[in-house]
Every structure is written in structure tokens, then in C-alpha cells.
Amino acid sequence: MFDIIGKKKWFFLVSLLVTIPGLFFILLTPITGGREGLQFTIDYTGGTTWQIKFANENITTEQVADVFHANGLQAIVVKQANGFMDIKTEAIGLLAAAPSPTPLPTLAPSGSPGASGSPGASASGSPAPSGSAAPSGSPAPSASASPAPSASAAPSGSAGASASPSASPTPPAAIGNTQLPTEGRGGEMVKALQAALGPIAEQASLTTIGAVVSSELVNQALLLILVGSIGILLWITYRFQDVKFGVTALVALVHDVIVVVGIFAMLGTIFRIEIDALFVTAMLTVIGFSVHDTIVVFDRIRENRARHAGESFADIVNHSILQTFARSIMTSFTVVLTLLALFLFGGSAIRNFVLALLIGIVSGTYSSIFNASPLLVVWHNWESRRLGRTNSSRAPRTRRAAS
């Protein structure tokens, strides 16, 4: 019979070899200001992602970043193998929306010169109020044709000018937009880049969005995860009537989270793989799977403690792990096969999501078998030794029988 509990130190060492580098790369995220470590998409941070290719293929990422810096923008630039520059910066693709005009009262139409100088009668001689200074087809002269000073104010600052097409805000750039921007901050950056580095040969995409996952929502998500973890701890403790079961299950859950986030921090540093909004969904799925697999092993331990009351706790746990080993492996293997098919043929939109699930399912299976249960044995043995020393030190003296 394979002694998993006897080799628990080796399994703990494997976990440390994965989690310690992962924690290091996670900490690189705040230390480097997001340049290394976890890479978040603009779904979290907001801003602009821009993929362009210069006619001069010898342009470096440092040169592009310097142009952005000279124009007051911070940019993270990565050059792909196909020559495209992936630029991530603050929002530059949107124009500020014009403020809503305050409606002005419309006076009764009049053909007198005095009426033509008032804002209300500047539209036309038509009885219907008009919001535009454009000619209406009415024979009455409009204010735009009058030499009065009010004629020059109508196209520029009047309420009627707000309905002009030129004053409407430019819509946000859609994903896959291949036309270089010509207006707003984006147009300014195109001119600056071309002036400094030469013409831009091609644009693959330009996406500008606001932060979908705001800081308030992130804080709420962290709070929910914390409350959920405490709920898991309390429920498992109640279900197995032992706090050790709840705490070790929670430790295995934290192990899986660190493994997934840490590996994505490594991939973000080396391959610039980003975390998108689906990553939160993947993490919640991993947490649920990890706890479920751990409870299956713990439930068998509870059953065997009643059946084999005379055996040591370590032997009972080892026997329980072996009894559930095939079930855990086959269940996880079935899920992994499905996820591999999705990863290979599901398309790029869900590839990172599926990758997070793959890593989490494998880590959850490992921690349930080789971390949670051995930790339970370590804690039980330590408690038994402590209680044994206490009981032996406080053992009452045996009284001699009276003769």
C-alpha cells in the first residue's frame, strides 16, 4: 500500500516550489506599477489598446513609449512577432461629450429688425421653434443672414449649434477598427507618432473603453470571497464537528488560488498574457471544485474513523485517500479532457479563461489529496502530543488502598 502520509513532506515541497515563485511574481505587480507580474486588460483598468504597425520595422518599443511620454501619456508597448506594436495607455480614442444646452425661450416670430436680434427669433420667421441656425426654406430672413452681431454667435455658441452634426461626440472606437483616428487625442497621437517615427503602415485594432470592473466592484468581489471563505470554514467545521477539517480545507483553497494567480503572473511577465473579466468567473469555479474534492476525502475519513477505531489516525487518513484516489483522478481527468478541447478549439476569446480552469482543476485535485489530508494528520498529531503531555503532567496520584 502506497504511503502518501509518510511522504507528505515531499508533497509539501512541491507545493512550495510552485507557490513561492508565484507569490514573487504577484508582488512584482505593485512594485513595478503593472509593468511586470499580473497584466490586466482594460476591462479592469479602462483605457485604450492600440495595435499598429510602422512602415519602418526597426522601430523599437522604447521609441514608441518615448513619444507617448513626450505627449503626457504613459504607455506599455509590446512588439509582436508579426511587427505590430501592442500599445496600452489611458483613454485616447474618445472625444469629450458636449454639455447639454439649456433650452432658451422662443419668442413670437416677428419681421422687425429688433426681433431678429433676439436669440429666440434667430431661427426663422416660421411659427415653429427651431433648434438650428440653418436656413429653413421660409422666405423670412434668418439671423444668420443678418449683419447684426447675433449672426456670428448663432453658429458658434448658441443652443442651435448644439444640434449641428459637427458638435456631436465621436463614438467610441470599436474592436477591430482598422482606420486611424483623425480627431481628438487619438488623432493627435497619430500625428505625433508619424512625425517622430515615420508613417504608420497598418492598424489592426483600436479599442477605447471605460473601466467595466471598477475599484468599488473589485472591493465588493473581494469582500464576497472573504465572506464565502468564512462560510466554508464554518460549514465544514459544523459538518465534521472539528475545526481542523474546516481550516485545512481553507488552506487548500488558498493554495489553489495562489497557484492560479501566480502562474498567470508569470505568464503575464514572460508572455504578456492578460487577465480579463472572465478570470473572476474561473477563480470562483476553481474554489468550488477544490472544496468539493476536499470534502469527498474528508467524508471518507470520517466514515473510516468509525469503522477502524483502533487504528492510528495517519493510517485511517492514508487508507481513505487511497479509497477515493481513483474517483478523484477520474473525475478531474474527465474535466481536464473537456477543458483541453475547449482550449485547443474554443477560440482565443475564452482561451485564458479555460487556461485558468485547467490550472485550477489540476491544482485543486493535487491539494485535496496531497495537501489538505496530510495537513490534517500533522495538526492531529501535534494536538495529540500536546494533550498527551498535558494529561501526563496533570495525572492524579494513585491512592494506596487502606489495609
C-alpha positions in Angstrom: 0.0 0.0 0.0 1.4 3.4 -1.0 2.1 5.5 2.0 1.0 9.1 1.0 1.0 10.4 4.5 4.6 9.1 5.1 5.8 11.1 2.1 3.8 14.2 3.0 7.0 16.4 3.2 7.8 15.8 -0.4 4.3 16.8 -1.4 4.5 19.9 0.7 7.8 20.7 -1.0 6.2 20.5 -4.5 3.6 23.0 -3.4 6.2 25.4 -2.1 8.1 25.2 -5.3 5.0 26.4 -7.2 3.6 28.9 -4.7 6.7 30.8 -3.7 7.7 31.8 -7.3 4.0 32.6 -7.9 3.9 34.9 -4.8 7.1 36.6 -6.0 5.6 37.4 -9.4 2.3 38.5 -7.8 4.3 41.0 -5.7 6.0 42.3 -8.8 2.7 43.8 -9.9 2.5 46.6 -7.4 6.3 47.0 -7.1 6.7 47.7 -10.9 3.5 49.6 -11.3 1.9 46.9 -13.5 4.9 46.6 -16.0 5.6 43.1 -14.7 3.5 40.5 -12.9 -0.2 40.4 -13.4 -1.3 42.1 -16.6 -4.9 43.4 -16.5 -7.0 44.2 -19.6 -8.8 47.5 -20.0 -11.9 45.7 -18.7 -10.3 46.3 -15.3 -8.3 49.4 -15.7 -10.0 51.3 -18.5 -8.1 53.0 -21.3 -7.0 52.3 -24.8 -5.4 49.3 -26.5 -3.9 50.1 -29.9 -2.3 47.7 -32.4 -0.3 49.5 -35.1 2.5 48.6 -37.5 5.0 51.1 -38.7 6.4 51.2 -42.2 9.9 51.1 -40.7 10.0 47.7 -39.0 13.1 48.7 -37.0 11.1 51.0 -34.7 11.6 49.8 -31.1 9.1 49.8 -28.2 11.2 52.3 -26.3 10.9 54.8 -29.1 7.1 54.4 -29.2 6.8 54.8 -25.4 9.0 57.9 -25.5 6.6 59.6 -28.0 3.7 58.9 -25.7 5.7 60.1 -22.7 6.5 63.3 -24.6 2.8 63.9 -25.1 1.9 63.4 -21.4 0.8 59.8 -21.7 2.1 56.6 -20.0 2.1 53.6 -22.3 3.1 50.0 -22.1 4.3 48.8 -25.5 5.0 45.2 -26.6 6.2 44.3 -30.1 4.7 41.1 -31.6 6.5 38.7 -33.9 4.4 40.0 -36.9 5.7 43.5 -36.4 2.6 45.0 -34.8 3.0 47.2 -31.7 0.6 46.4 -28.9 0.1 49.7 -27.0 -1.8 50.0 -23.8 -2.4 53.5 -22.5 -5.1 55.7 -20.9 -8.2 56.5 -22.9 -7.3 58.5 -26.0 -10.0 57.3 -28.5 -12.9 59.3 -27.2 -13.9 62.9 -27.5 -15.4 64.6 -24.5 -19.2 64.9 -25.0 -20.6 68.4 -25.4 -22.6 69.7 -22.5 -26.3 69.6 -22.9 -27.6 73.1 -23.9 -30.0 74.9 -21.7 -33.2 75.4 -23.6 -34.0 79.1 -24.3 -37.5 80.6 -24.5 -38.7 81.2 -28.1 -40.3 84.5 -28.8 -43.1 85.1 -31.1 -41.9 85.4 -34.7 -41.6 88.9 -36.0 -40.3 90.6 -39.0 -39.0 93.6 -37.2 -35.2 94.2 -37.0 -35.4 94.1 -33.2 -36.8 90.6 -33.2 -34.1 89.3 -35.4 -31.5 90.2 -32.9 -33.0 88.2 -30.1 -31.9 84.6 -29.5 -35.4 83.3 -29.6 -36.2 84.7 -33.1 -32.9 83.8 -34.6 -34.1 80.6 -36.1 -36.5 81.8 -38.8 -39.8 83.5 -39.3 -41.7 80.2 -39.0 -44.0 79.9 -36.1 -42.4 76.5 -35.1 -39.4 76.9 -32.9 -36.2 75.6 -34.5 -33.0 74.4 -32.8 -30.8 75.1 -35.7 -29.5 78.2 -37.4 -29.6 76.5 -40.9 -31.9 78.1 -43.5 -35.4 76.7 -43.2 -36.9 77.5 -46.5 -39.1 80.2 -45.1 -39.0 83.4 -47.1 -38.4 85.3 -43.9 -34.8 86.2 -43.4 -32.9 84.3 -40.7 -30.4 85.7 -38.2 -27.5 84.0 -40.0 -28.0 86.3 -42.9 -28.2 89.5 -40.8 -25.2 91.7 -40.4 -26.1 92.0 -36.7 -23.6 90.6 -34.1 -26.1 87.9 -33.2 -25.5 86.2 -36.5 -21.9 85.3 -35.6 -23.0 83.9 -32.2 -25.5 81.6 -33.6 -23.2 79.1 -35.3 -20.6 79.0 -32.5 -22.2 79.2 -29.1 -25.9 79.3 -29.4 -28.3 76.5 -28.5 -29.0 75.9 -32.1 -25.4 75.0 -32.8 -25.6 72.0 -30.5 -27.7 70.2 -33.0 -25.1 70.6 -35.7 -23.5 67.3 -36.7 -20.0 68.6 -36.2 -20.6 69.1 -32.5 -21.7 65.6 -31.7 -19.2 63.4 -29.8 -17.2 60.9 -31.8 -18.5 57.4 -30.9 -16.0 55.0 -29.2 -13.7 53.0 -31.3 -15.0 49.5 -31.8 -12.9 46.4 -31.5 -11.3 45.6 -34.8 -11.3 49.3 -36.0 -8.7 49.5 -38.8 -8.9 53.2 -39.6 -6.5 55.6 -37.9 -8.2 58.2 -35.8 -8.1 61.8 -37.2 -9.8 63.7 -34.4 -9.4 64.1 -30.7 -6.5 62.8 -28.6 -6.1 59.8 -30.9 -5.6 62.0 -33.9 -3.0 64.0 -32.1 -1.1 60.8 -31.2 -1.2 59.6 -34.8 0.4 62.9 -35.9 3.0 62.8 -33.2 3.9 59.1 -33.9 4.2 59.7 -37.6 6.2 62.9 -37.2 8.7 61.2 -34.9 8.8 57.6 -36.2 7.5 57.7 -39.8 4.3 56.6 -41.4 2.0 54.0 -39.8 1.6 51.3 -42.4 -1.4 49.4 -40.8 -3.7 49.5 -37.8 -5.1 46.1 -36.6 -7.4 47.4 -33.9 -8.2 50.4 -31.7 -10.3 49.9 -28.6 -11.2 52.5 -26.0 -13.5 51.7 -23.1 -14.1 52.7 -19.6 -13.4 50.5 -16.6 -16.0 47.7 -16.5 -14.8 46.4 -13.2 -14.4 49.5 -11.1 -12.5 49.6 -7.8 -15.8 49.5 -5.9 -16.8 46.3 -7.6 -13.4 44.8 -7.1 -13.7 45.6 -3.4 -17.1 44.1 -3.2 -15.9 40.9 -5.0 -13.0 40.6 -2.5 -15.5 41.0 0.4 -17.8 38.3 -1.1 -14.8 35.9 -1.5 -13.8 36.6 2.1 -17.3 36.1 3.4 -17.7 32.9 1.3 -14.4 31.5 2.7 -15.5 32.1 6.2 -18.8 30.4 5.4 -17.0 27.4 4.0 -14.8 27.3 7.2 -17.9 27.4 9.4 -19.9 24.9 7.5 -17.2 22.2 7.2 -16.4 22.7 10.9 -20.0 22.2 11.7 -20.4 19.3 9.3 -17.4 17.3 10.6 -17.6 18.6 14.2 -13.9 19.5 14.1 -12.3 22.9 13.3 -9.3 21.1 11.9 -11.3 19.9 8.9 -12.5 23.4 8.1 -9.1 25.1 8.5 -7.2 22.6 6.4 -9.9 22.8 3.6 -9.5 26.6 3.6 -5.7 26.3 3.4 -6.0 24.0 0.4 -8.4 26.5 -1.2 -5.9 29.4 -0.7 -3.2 27.2 -2.1 -5.2 26.8 -5.3 -5.9 30.5 -5.7 -2.2 31.3 -5.2 -1.2 28.7 -7.8 -3.6 30.0 -10.5 -2.9 33.7 -9.9 0.8 33.1 -9.5 1.1 31.2 -12.8 -0.8 33.9 -14.6 1.6 36.5 -13.0 4.5 34.5 -14.5 2.7 34.2 -17.9 2.0 37.9 -17.8 5.6 38.8 -17.2 7.0 36.4 -19.8 4.3 36.2 -22.5 2.2 39.3 -21.6 -0.9 37.2 -21.1 -3.6 39.4 -19.6 -6.4 38.8 -17.0 -9.8 39.7 -18.3 -13.3 39.8 -16.7 -13.8 36.0 -17.2 -10.8 35.4 -14.8 -13.0 36.1 -11.8 -15.5 33.5 -13.0 -12.7 31.0 -13.4 -11.4 31.6 -9.9 -14.9 31.1 -8.4 -15.2 27.8 -10.3 -11.8 26.7 -9.1 -12.7 27.5 -5.5 -15.9 25.5 -5.7 -14.2 22.5 -7.3 -11.4 22.5 -4.8 -13.7 22.5 -1.8 -15.9 19.8 -3.3 -13.0 17.4 -3.9 -11.6 18.0 -0.4 -14.9 17.3 1.2 -15.1 13.9 -0.6 -11.8 12.9 1.0 -12.8 14.2 4.4 -16.1 12.4 4.3 -14.4 9.1 3.8 -12.0 9.9 6.6 -15.0 10.4 8.9 -16.5 7.1 7.9 -13.3 5.2 8.4 -12.7 6.7 11.8 -15.9 5.0 12.9 -15.1 1.7 11.2 -11.5 1.4 12.2 -11.5 3.0 15.6 -8.4 1.0 16.8 -6.1 2.2 14.0 -3.9 5.3 14.1 -5.3 8.5 12.6 -2.5 8.6 10.0 -3.3 5.1 8.8 -7.0 5.9 8.6 -6.3 9.0 6.5 -3.9 7.2 4.2 -6.4 4.4 3.7 -9.2 7.0 3.0 -7.1 8.8 0.4 -6.3 5.6 -1.4 -10.0 4.6 -1.4 -11.0 7.9 -3.1 -7.9 8.3 -5.2 -9.3 6.7 -8.3 -12.6 8.6 -8.1 -10.8 11.9 -7.7 -8.4 11.3 -10.5 -11.0 10.0 -13.0 -13.4 12.9 -12.2 -10.7 15.5 -12.7 -9.3 13.7 -15.8 -12.8 13.9 -17.4 -13.0 17.6 -16.7 -9.5 18.2 -18.0 -10.2 16.5 -21.3 -13.2 18.7 -21.8 -11.2 21.8 -21.0 -8.3 20.8 -23.3 -10.8 20.5 -26.2 -12.1 24.0 -25.4 -8.6 25.4 -25.1 -7.5 24.0 -28.4 -10.7 24.6 -30.4 -12.7 27.1 -28.5 -11.1 30.2 -29.9 -9.0 33.0 -28.5 -11.9 34.8 -26.7 -12.1 32.1 -24.0 -8.6 30.7 -24.1 -7.3 32.4 -21.0 -10.5 31.6 -19.1 -10.1 27.9 -20.0 -6.4 28.0 -19.1 -7.2 29.3 -15.6 -9.7 26.5 -15.2 -7.2 23.9 -16.3 -4.6 25.1 -13.9 -7.1 25.4 -11.1 -8.7 21.9 -11.6 -5.2 20.2 -11.6 -4.1 22.2 -8.5 -7.4 21.5 -6.7 -7.1 17.8 -7.2 -3.5 17.9 -6.0 -4.2 19.9 -2.9 -7.2 17.8 -1.9 -5.2 14.6 -2.0 -1.6 15.7 -1.1 -2.1 18.8 1.0 -5.4 19.0 2.9 -5.4 15.5 4.2 -1.7 15.4 5.2 -2.1 18.8 6.9 -5.0 17.3 8.8 -2.7 14.5 10.1 0.1 16.9 11.0 -2.3 19.0 13.1 -3.9 16.0 14.7 -0.5 14.5 15.7 0.6 17.9 17.1 -2.6 18.2 19.1 -2.3 14.6 20.4 1.3 15.2 21.6 0.3 18.5 23.3 -2.7 17.0 25.0 -0.8 13.9 25.9 2.0 15.9 27.6 -0.7 18.0 29.4 -2.6 15.0 30.6 0.5 13.2 31.8 1.8 16.2 33.7 -1.6 16.6 35.4 -2.3 12.9 36.1 -3.6 12.4 39.6 -1.6 10.3 42.1 -2.9 6.8 42.7 -4.0 6.3 46.3 -2.9 3.2 48.1 -5.7 1.0 49.3 -6.3 1.1 53.0 -5.1 -2.0 54.8 
